[in-house]
Amino acid sequence: MNQKAPIIIGEYHIIPENLPADGQLRLIFQPIDMTTYWRRCGLTANFVAGFYSYCYEASETKANSLSTIINELLENASKFSKAREGRINVELKQYGNLLRIDVLNVASKTLRDSFELFVNKLLSENVEEMYFSTLETKEDSDTKSGLGLLMMLKDYPVRFGYSFHEIDADTHEITVRAIINVEEI
């Protein structure tokens, strides 16, 4: 089988893959678990933020910021995954003050192409202008506006990288990697 190499966009390789982590946590979900019981995204984000708050002696504000970022990543992965055939892998690795969060989900080609186009737009346009433009034109029922990712880029010191990997014609793994210097949030 001829396996295609993933397409990497953004700041994906800031932390070398072979660098040993100071700590690590992995979670695996089915997207249907999160979308059926939507509050699970927030509960999971709060748990993970609390778990890492002890490592950083973080204030409540830092823990809340970390929870918000993790929640947005989980919600996006849940919304844009194949509901039953997919999975969501969340891997957090701590490197001193840096926290690397990888959220992998399995999506259709259509969703992958749409998200890849959005990511490339993020890198070429002014994020703050995109945020306010999206906010002005977003309809209440629009759940695919990208507003959550724009908010994270605008409001938090998070660096993002993205990996797009084709498994087969309509099955694609998308990894969103967030790197956070916890001292800055």
TIMARLO-258589 format. One record per residue: residue number from 1; x, y, z of N, C-alpha, C, O in turn. Coordinates in pm, whole numbers, plus 50000, padded with zeros to 5 digits. Example, Ala and Ser with C-alpha at 12.3 -4.5 7.8 and 13.67 -1.06 7.14 Angstrom:
<recs>
num nc1 nc2 nc3 cac1 cac2 cac3 cc1 cc2 cc3 oc1 oc2 oc3
1 51319 49431 50780 51230 49550 50780 51320 49670 50780 51424 49668 50846
2 51285 49775 50708 51367 49894 50714 51290 50003 50787 51341 50114 50804
</recs>
This chain:
<recs>
num nc1 nc2 nc3 cac1 cac2 cac3 cc1 cc2 cc3 oc1 oc2 oc3
1 50085 49882 50000 50000 50000 50000 50089 50124 50000 50187 50131 50074
2 50054 50219 49918 50131 50342 49905 50077 50446 50003 49974 50508 49976
3 50144 50465 50114 50099 50555 50220 50147 50697 50191 50266 50719 50170
4 50056 50793 50189 50092 50932 50167 50146 50994 50295 50101 50962 50405
5 50243 51083 50279 50299 51154 50394 50198 51260 50440 50127 51318 50357
6 50191 51284 50569 50099 51389 50618 50141 51527 50566 50258 51553 50541
7 50043 51614 50552 50069 51754 50520 50076 51827 50653 49983 51821 50733
8 50187 51896 50676 50209 51969 50802 50200 52118 50774 50262 52168 50680
9 50123 52187 50856 50105 52332 50840 50125 52397 50976 50085 52343 51079
10 50188 52514 50976 50204 52591 51099 50321 52546 51183 50419 52493 51131
11 50310 52567 51311 50420 52546 51406 50412 52408 51471 50413 52395 51593
12 50405 52307 51388 50384 52170 51435 50509 52111 51500 50497 52035 51597
13 50626 52144 51449 50749 52080 51496 50834 52170 51586 50956 52157 51586
14 50772 52260 51661 50846 52346 51753 50919 52261 51858 51035 52288 51890
15 50851 52162 51909 50911 52070 52006 50945 51942 51930 50856 51878 51874
16 51072 51904 51928 51111 51783 51855 51038 51659 51907 51018 51643 52027
17 50998 51572 51815 50922 51451 51851 51000 51360 51946 50940 51291 52028
18 51133 51360 51935 51213 51269 52016 51254 51327 52152 51325 51262 52228
19 51209 51448 52183 51239 51509 52312 51155 51443 52421 51032 51442 52411
20 51218 51388 52525 51140 51323 52631 51056 51426 52709 51103 51534 52744
21 50933 51390 52734 50842 51478 52808 50863 51460 52958 50905 51354 53004
22 50831 51566 53034 50835 51559 53180 50713 51485 53235 50717 51431 53345
23 50607 51484 53158 50483 51417 53197 50395 51401 53076 50410 51470 52975
24 50302 51307 53086 50217 51278 52971 50082 51224 53016 50073 51151 53114
25 49977 51261 52941 49842 51212 52968 49776 51186 52834 49786 51268 52743
26 49709 51072 52820 49638 51037 52697 49494 51001 52728 49464 50934 52826
27 49405 51048 52641 49263 51016 52651 49214 50978 52512 49260 51035 52413
28 49121 50884 52504 49063 50844 52376 48911 50844 52391 48857 50790 52487
29 48844 50906 52293 48698 50915 52294 48643 50873 52159 48714 50872 52059
30 48517 50838 52158 48443 50831 52034 48370 50965 52024 48316 51012 52123
31 48368 51025 51907 48299 51154 51893 48153 51150 51939 48102 51248 51993
32 48087 51037 51917 47946 51025 51958 47931 51041 52110 47829 51089 52157
33 48035 50999 52186 48032 51017 52332 48024 51164 52369 47957 51202 52465
34 48094 51246 52294 48101 51388 52328 47980 51464 52273 47926 51551 52341
35 47939 51433 52152 47827 51509 52093 47693 51471 52154 47602 51554 52161
36 47678 51346 52198 47553 51304 52262 47540 51368 52400 47431 51408 52441
37 47651 51376 52470 47654 51436 52603 47755 51552 52598 47868 51539 52645
38 47712 51664 52542 47800 51776 52510 47879 51827 52630 47992 51874 52615
39 47821 51818 52748 47890 51867 52868 48018 51790 52898 48102 51837 52974
40 48032 51673 52838 48154 51595 52860 48278 51669 52811 48387 51652 52866
41 48263 51751 52708 48377 51830 52660 48427 51922 52771 48546 51926 52801
42 48335 51995 52833 48372 52086 52941 48424 52014 53064 48522 52058 53125
43 48360 51903 53100 48406 51826 53216 48547 51771 53193 48630 51773 53283
44 48572 51722 53073 48704 51669 53040 48808 51780 53042 48917 51763 53096
45 48773 51895 52984 48865 52010 52982 48897 52056 53124 49012 52086 53155
46 48796 52061 53210 48819 52102 53349 48909 52003 53422 48997 52043 53499
47 48887 51872 53398 48971 51770 53461 49117 51786 53418 49207 51788 53501
48 49139 51798 53287 49276 51807 53236 49343 51935 53285 49459 51933 53324
49 49271 52046 53283 49327 52173 53332 49363 52162 53480 49468 52209 53522
50 49276 52100 53557 49304 52080 53699 49423 51989 53721 49506 52014 53809
51 49433 51884 53641 49544 51790 53649 49677 51861 53626 49774 51838 53699
52 49682 51949 53526 49807 52019 53496 49829 52143 53581 49941 52191 53590
53 49726 52194 53642 49742 52311 53729 49837 52282 53844 49911 52371 53887
54 49835 52159 53893 49926 52123 54002 50071 52129 53957 50159 52161 54037
55 50097 52098 53833 50235 52101 53781 50289 52243 53776 50409 52265 53794
56 50202 52338 53751 50245 52475 53729 50210 52568 53843 50234 52688 53834
57 50155 52515 53950 50105 52598 54058 50025 52715 54001 50042 52831 54038
58 49938 52679 53910 49864 52779 53834 49753 52843 53919 49692 52779 54005
59 49730 52968 53891 49619 53038 53953 49489 52987 53893 49490 52914 53794
60 49380 53025 53953 49250 52985 53900 49230 53042 53759 49169 52978 53674
61 49281 53162 53736 49271 53224 53603 49344 53141 53499 49292 53119 53389
62 49464 53093 53532 49540 53010 53438 49468 52878 53414 49461 52831 53300
63 49416 52819 53519 49343 52693 53504 49220 52712 53416 49190 52627 53332
64 49149 52823 53434 49031 52852 53351 49071 52874 53205 49002 52828 53115
65 49181 52945 53183 49228 52968 53045 49266 52837 52979 49230 52812 52864
66 49337 52753 53052 49376 52623 53000 49253 52538 52969 49248 52471 52866
67 49155 52540 53057 49031 52466 53037 48958 52515 52912 48906 52435 52835
68 48953 52646 52892 48887 52703 52774 48953 52655 52646 48884 52616 52551
69 49085 52656 52643 49158 52613 52524 49131 52464 52497 49101 52427 52383
70 49141 52381 52599 49119 52238 52582 48975 52211 52541 48950 52126 52455
71 48880 52281 52601 48739 52265 52567 48714 52296 52419 48645 52220 52351
72 48769 52405 52370 48752 52441 52228 48808 52333 52137 48746 52297 52037
73 48926 52281 52172 48988 52176 52090 48902 52049 52089 48883 51988 51984
74 48849 52010 52205 48763 51891 52214 48631 51910 52138 48587 51821 52067
75 48570 52027 52155 48444 52053 52085 48463 52049 51934 48382 51991 51862
76 48571 52111 51885 48595 52111 51741 48620 51969 51690 48565 51930 51587
77 48701 51893 51760 48728 51756 51718 48600 51673 51719 48580 51589 51631
78 48514 51696 51816 48388 51622 51825 48293 51659 51712 48234 51572 51649
79 48279 51788 51686 48187 51835 51582 48230 51790 51443 48145 51760 51359
80 48360 51784 51419 48409 51761 51284 48466 51621 51263 48553 51602 51178
81 48418 51526 51339 48463 51387 51327 48352 51301 51267 48235 51338 51267
82 48394 51186 51217 48296 51084 51181 48240 51034 51314 48314 50983 51398
83 48110 51047 51333 48048 51026 51465 48073 50889 51525 48113 50880 51640
84 48050 50784 51452 48062 50650 51509 48188 50577 51461 48246 50498 51535
85 48230 50605 51340 48347 50534 51286 48478 50598 51332 48585 50537 51318
86 48470 50716 51385 48591 50789 51419 48634 50770 51563 48575 50694 51639
87 48739 50842 51596 48789 50845 51732 48854 50981 51754 48891 51050 51659
88 48868 51016 51878 48940 51137 51914 49048 51095 52012 49019 51042 52119
89 49172 51119 51976 49284 51094 52065 49335 51227 52115 49363 51318 52037
90 49346 51239 52245 49400 51360 52307 49528 51320 52379 49526 51231 52464
91 49636 51384 52345 49763 51355 52411 49823 51487 52459 49843 51579 52381
92 49851 51494 52587 49913 51611 52646 50052 51572 52693 50070 51470 52759
93 50150 51654 52660 50286 51632 52705 50337 51762 52766 50321 51870 52710
94 50399 51748 52879 50454 51863 52951 50606 51866 52930 50674 51765 52947
95 50655 51984 52894 50799 52009 52877 50832 52135 52956 50831 52245 52900
96 50860 52122 53082 50884 52239 53165 50759 52326 53167 50652 52278 53204
97 50772 52453 53126 50658 52545 53123 50571 52529 52999 50466 52593 52988
98 50615 52445 52906 50538 52425 52783 50447 52304 52797 50485 52200 52851
99 50325 52321 52749 50229 52211 52745 50190 52193 52598 50139 52285 52534
100 50216 52073 52546 50178 52041 52408 50053 51956 52411 50049 51852 52476
101 49951 52002 52341 49823 51931 52335 49799 51890 52191 49787 51974 52102
102 49793 51760 52167 49760 51706 52035 49620 51649 52041 49590 51564 52125
103 49534 51696 51952 49399 51642 51942 49382 51589 51800 49380 51665 51704
104 49370 51457 51791 49356 51390 51662 49212 51344 51647 49155 51284 51738
105 49155 51372 51530 49022 51319 51501 49020 51264 51359 49107 51295 51278
106 48921 51183 51331 48904 51122 51200 48786 51190 51133 48676 51195 51187
107 48811 51244 51013 48709 51322 50943 48697 51277 50798 48782 51205 50745
108 48590 51320 50736 48568 51293 50593 48659 51384 50510 48715 51481 50561
109 48673 51352 50383 48753 51434 50293 48697 51575 50283 48773 51672 50280
110 48566 51588 50279 48503 51719 50269 48538 51807 50388 48576 51923 50371
111 48525 51751 50509 48558 51828 50630 48707 51860 50636 48746 51970 50674
112 48790 51764 50598 48935 51786 50598 48971 51900 50502 49046 51991 50539
113 48918 51894 50380 48949 51998 50281 48905 52136 50328 48977 52234 50311
114 48788 52142 50387 48735 52269 50438 48825 52324 50550 48856 52443 50552
115 48865 52237 50642 48948 52281 50754 49088 52320 50707 49144 52419 50755
116 49144 52245 50614 49277 52278 50561 49274 52415 50492 49368 52493 50507
117 49170 52443 50419 49154 52574 50354 49146 52684 50460 49208 52789 50445
118 49069 52660 50567 49055 52757 50676 49190 52783 50744 49224 52897 50772
119 49266 52676 50770 49397 52689 50835 49492 52772 50749 49562 52859 50800
120 49493 52746 50621 49580 52824 50531 49539 52971 50529 49624 53059 50518
121 49410 52996 50538 49360 53133 50546 49406 53200 50676 49442 53318 50676
122 49406 53124 50786 49452 53177 50914 49597 53226 50906 49632 53328 50966
123 49679 53155 50832 49821 53188 50822 49848 53305 50729 49955 53365 50734
124 49751 53337 50643 49775 53442 50546 49698 53572 50573 49723 53673 50507
125 49606 53570 50667 49524 53688 50694 49539 53732 50839 49593 53659 50922
126 49492 53851 50868 49496 53907 51002 49389 53838 51088 49270 53847 51059
127 49433 53770 51193 49343 53691 51277 49238 53779 51345 49121 53742 51351
128 49279 53894 51394 49183 53981 51462 49075 54029 51367 48957 54033 51403
129 49113 54066 51245 49013 54108 51146 48921 53993 51109 48800 54011 51095
130 48979 53873 51094 48897 53755 51063 48798 53727 51174 48682 53693 51149
131 48844 53741 51300 48759 53715 51415 48637 53808 51413 48523 53762 51422
132 48661 53938 51400 48549 54033 51404 48461 54021 51282 48339 54038 51292
133 48518 53994 51167 48438 53973 51046 48348 53850 51062 48231 53853 51025
134 48404 53742 51116 48325 53620 51139 48216 53644 51242 48104 53597 51227
135 48250 53718 51347 48153 53750 51451 48035 53829 51394 47920 53805 51431
136 48064 53923 51305 47959 54006 51246 47870 53928 51151 47750 53955 51143
137 47927 53831 51078 47849 53761 50975 47795 53626 51021 47714 53566 50952
138 47839 53579 51136 47797 53447 51186 47649 53447 51221 47599 53539 51286
139 47582 53344 51177 47442 53325 51215 47438 53237 51338 47529 53156 51359
140 47336 53250 51419 47325 53175 51545 47337 53025 51525 47393 52956 51610
141 47285 52973 51415 47286 52829 51393 47417 52779 51329 47434 52659 51311
142 47508 52870 51296 47634 52833 51231 47732 52777 51332 47784 52849 51417
143 47757 52646 51323 47850 52581 51416 47984 52553 51350 48072 52494 51412
144 48002 52596 51226 48125 52568 51153 48196 52696 51109 48260 52698 51004
145 48184 52799 51187 48239 52930 51148 48388 52943 51174 48454 53027 51113
146 48443 52861 51263 48584 52874 51300 48606 52975 51410 48720 53008 51443
147 48497 53025 51467 48506 53130 51567 48586 53086 51691 48660 53166 51747
148 48571 52961 51733 48645 52913 51850 48795 52916 51830 48869 52961 51917
149 48840 52870 51716 48983 52871 51685 49033 53015 51672 49142 53048 51719
150 48955 53098 51607 48993 53240 51596 49002 53306 51733 49093 53386 51758
151 48908 53274 51821 48910 53330 51956 49037 53288 52030 49100 53369 52098
152 49074 53160 52018 49195 53113 52086 49319 53186 52033 49405 53227 52111
153 49327 53202 51902 49442 53271 51844 49447 53418 51885 49554 53475 51905
154 49329 53478 51896 49320 53621 51930 49345 53646 52079 49413 53743 52114
155 49292 53560 52165 49290 53589 52309 49395 53517 52392 49419 53557 52506
156 49457 53414 52340 49550 53335 52420 49684 53319 52347 49687 53313 52224
157 49793 53311 52422 49924 53291 52360 49946 53143 52326 50027 53075 52389
158 49874 53097 52226 49882 52957 52183 49943 52953 52044 49908 53034 51957
159 50034 52860 52024 50092 52839 51892 50033 52710 51838 50025 52609 51908
160 49992 52714 51711 49925 52599 51652 50001 52540 51535 50066 52611 51458
161 49992 52409 51526 50038 52335 51409 49930 52235 51373 49848 52197 51457
162 49929 52194 51248 49823 52106 51199 49884 51997 51112 49976 52022 51034
163 49832 51876 51126 49874 51764 51042 49750 51705 50977 49650 51677 51044
164 49759 51684 50846 49649 51626 50769 49702 51498 50704 49794 51503 50623
165 49642 51384 50739 49692 51257 50691 49578 51176 50629 49479 51146 50696
166 49592 51141 50502 49491 51063 50433 49509 50915 50466 49616 50858 50444
167 49403 50854 50518 49403 50710 50546 49350 50636 50424 49410 50540 50377
168 49236 50683 50373 49182 50636 50245 49103 50752 50185 49104 50862 50241
169 49037 50730 50074 48973 50839 50000 48880 50926 50084 48877 51048 50064
170 48806 50868 50178 48715 50949 50258 48741 50937 50409 48651 50964 50489
171 48862 50898 50445 48898 50890 50586 49031 50962 50606 49134 50922 50551
172 49027 51067 50685 49145 51151 50706 49165 51176 50854 49070 51206 50927
173 49290 51165 50898 49324 51201 51035 49373 51345 51036 49459 51384 50957
174 49315 51423 51126 49355 51562 51143 49406 51577 51286 49336 51542 51381
175 49528 51628 51299 49581 51656 51433 49599 51806 51446 49667 51870 51366
176 49537 51861 51548 49559 52001 51584 49652 51998 51704 49621 51939 51808
177 49766 52063 51689 49865 52069 51798 49867 52210 51852 49894 52306 51778
178 49840 52223 51980 49847 52352 52049 49966 52347 52144 49982 52252 52220
179 50048 52450 52139 50161 52459 52231 50141 52586 52313 50129 52696 52261
180 50138 52565 52444 50107 52673 52536 50221 52689 52634 50263 52592 52697
181 50271 52811 52648 50362 52841 52757 50272 52881 52873 50214 52989 52874
182 50260 52792 52970 50163 52811 53078 50194 52935 53160 50103 52992 53221
183 50318 52979 53163 50353 53102 53236 50290 53226 53171 50273 53328 53236
184 50256 53216 53041 50203 53331 52968 50052 53341 52968 49997 53445 52930
185 49982 53235 53012 49835 53244 53008 49781 53299 53138 49659 53313 53153
</recs>
